[in-house]
Amino acid sequence: MPEWLVLALAMLAACVVVVAITFVRHRGAAVDEDPSETPDVIEYMTMWIGVVYAIVLGLAIAGVWEARSAAQDHVQAEAQALHEIDERVRVYPVDVRDRVRADVNAYVGHVVTIEWRAMRDHGSVTAHGTELLRRVRVDVTDYEPVNDFEAQAYQPLVDQVAAADQARTARADATGPTMPGVVWFGLIAGAVITIGMVFALQIRRTPRELVLAGLFSALIAFLLFLIWDFDAPYSRGITASMEPFMRLFPQAGG
């Protein structure tokens, strides 16, 4: 099911539930009930519950957005390190240079085709990608420089391999959801309580109140969907992009 359809159904369901409960409650209300007699303490509690839940939602959105940004940074760091290897190895002999570049291109091609789908569908990197990066490491570290010029390029190349490996490890660690289950329980329970407090204010079924209650519920549903969408940086709607790989290695997609 498309994610936009999930969002639309969730927001519609929230509105329908609120409106339906309001109608049911209104039918069962006493004839002499006066909606204007809402105690001040309930209004005070409702206000603070809304404020606290808004803070929690804001922190959750900031947390998943930061995780998504960090995931994109891992991709950028990995692509840049591999690009540096591809460029710096030009000082080596032709056979060594071509072998290193071929292995780098093979690794990048695997990442942007097979491994990216594996992260999206299974939440993990591939063993073959790890093996391809190991080949790049072996190519670089096992070569013995034959002159000072090559020796000066050797250590920076080793450092870039280490940087690419570190970025890959960080990318692998960021493939799964970042929000613990207990946090989701708090967010959903908070949404139920916050929306439920609307009924403590003796909401009636006037068009204005029904519209406001529906919009309020839809807004909370949208924010929860946004958190869920950002929660897995590589596998849902607004994901980290492979654009750094494609920009630095334009031949990889082919």
N, C-alpha and C positions, 0 to 999 in steps of 0.2 A: 504494500500500500504506500503511495507517495506520502512524503513527510508533510507536505502542505495540506493534504487531505486529513492526516492525523491531527494536525493543528486545528483545522476548521471544525472537525468533529468534536474535539475536546472543548473548544470554546463554545460551540453550539450546545453541547451536553451540559456544560456548566450553567448556561443561561436557562435551558429548559428545566433543569432540576430546581433552580432557585424560583423560577416562576411557578412551577407546579407545586412546590411546597408552600409558596405564598397563597395560592388559591385554596389548597387543602386547609391550611391554617385559618384562612379567612372564613371558610364555610363552617368550621368548628368553633369559631369564636363566639363568646357570649354576646347576647343582644345589647347589653348595656356596657360593653367594653369600650373604653375611651382611649384611643391611641395616643392622645396627648398626655397621658398620665405616666409616661416612661420615667422611672426614677433617675435622678441626676447621676447616681453612682454607676448605673449601667451605661449611660452615655460616656462617662469618664473611662470606664473599663474598656468599652468598645474602641474609644479613641486610642488608648495606649496599646491595646492588642494590635490594632492596625499599624501603629508606629513601629512597634517591636518587630512585627512580621515584615514590614517594609525594609527594615534594617537587615534582617536575616536574608531576605531575597536579594538585597543589594550586595551583601557580602558573598552570597553564593554565585551571583552573576559575575562579580569581579574575580572570584576564584577560578571559575571555569574559563573565563576570558583570558586570564593570565596563563592558565595551563595551555590554552589553544595557541596563544602567542609564543609561549616557550617551545611548543611543538614545531611551530613554523621556524623559529630560530635554530632548532636542531637541524632541520632540513637545509637551511641556508648555510650553516657552518659546515655540514658534511659536503655539500656541493662545492663550496668555496675551497675546502681543503683538497678535494679531488682535482679541482681545476688547477690549483697551485702545483700539485704533483705533475699533472699533464703538461704544464708550461715549464716548470723548472727542470724536468728530465731532459730537455733538449741539449744540455751540455754533455750528456752521456753519449757513448758510441751509438751508431744508428741501430744496430741490432738490439741493444739494451733499451734504447729509447722507444723503439717500435713495440717491443714486448710489453713494456710498462704501460704505454698508451693503449695498447690493445686490451690489456687486462682491466685498465680503468674504464674504458668504454664498455667492456662486457659487463662490468659490475653496475655501472650507471644504467645501461640498457635493461638489466635484470630488475633494478630497483623501480624504474618508472613503468615497467610493464607488469611483471609477475608479482614482485614483492609488494607493490602498492595495492594491488587487488587483495593480496593475502592480509595486509593490515586492515583493509576495509571489511573484508568478509570474515576473517578469523581472529583479528586483533593481535597479530604476532608477525614478526619478520620470518624470513625463510632461512633454512640451514644452507641452502645453496648460495644465498647472498653472503652469508658469513664466510663460506669457502672462497668465493670470488674475491672478497676483500683480503682474505689471508694470502691469496696469490699475489695481490698487489704489494702486500707487506714483504713477502719473500723476494719479489723482484727488486724492491728497493734496498732492503737490508742486506741481502746476500751479495750484492755487487761490491767489488773492491775497487775504489778509485785508483786510477793509474797516474794521476798528476794532481798538482795543487788545485787547479781550477775545478776538477771533479770533486776533490776532497772538500772544498768549500761548499759545494752544493749538496753533499751527502747528508749532513746533519739536518739542514732545513727540510730535506725531503723526508727523512725519518720522522721529524716532528709533525709534518703534515699528514703522514700516514697515521700517526698516533691521534692527531686531531680528528681525522675522519672516523677512526675506530671509536673514539669517545662520543662523537656526535651520533654515530649509528647506535651505540648502546643507549644513549639518551632517547633516541627516536623509538627504539624498541620498548623502553620502559614507559613511553607515553602513549602506546597504542591502545591501551585499555581505558575504561571509564575512570575518572579521577574522583568522583563523589562517592563516599562510602554509603552503604545502605542505610545506616542510622541517620545520616543527614537527609536522605530522601524521605525517610519516615517523618522526620521533623518538618520538612517542607510541606509534605502532603497533609500531615496532621494540622500544621499551622494554617494551611489554606482552608481546611474544613472548619476550624475554629473561627477564623477571621470572617468567613462568609456566614457561618452560623450565628455570629453575633449580630448580623443584620436583623435577624428575626427577634432578637432581644429588644430591639427598638420598636417592636410592634409595627413592622412595615405592612402597609395595606396594598391593595391591588390597583391603585390609581396608576394611570399610564406613566406619569413622571417617575414614581417610585419603582415601578417595574423596570423601566428603561435603565435607571441608575443602578439597580441591583444586578441586572443582566450585564451591563457594561463592566461593573466592578468585578463580577465573577469571570467574565471573559478576559479581563486584563490579568488577573491572577493566573488563569489557565495559560495565557500567552507567555507570561514570565517563566512559569514552570517548564513549558515547552522549550523556551530559549535556553534554560539551564541544561535540560536534557540534550538538546542539540549540540551545545558546546562541550558536553561532558566527555565525548569520545573524539579527540581532535582529528583523527584520520578516517573515521568511518561513518559520519553522519552528514547532515545537510551542509553546514558551514564548516568545512574541513580545512586543515592545513593543506597548502598547495605544493605540488611537485615542480612549480614554475622555476625555482632556482636551478634544478637539474636541467630542465629543458632550455633555459636561457644560456647556461654555461656549456651545455653539451647538446646543441640543437639536433645532432644526428642520432641521439639516443632513442627518440620516439619511433624512429624508423626500424 
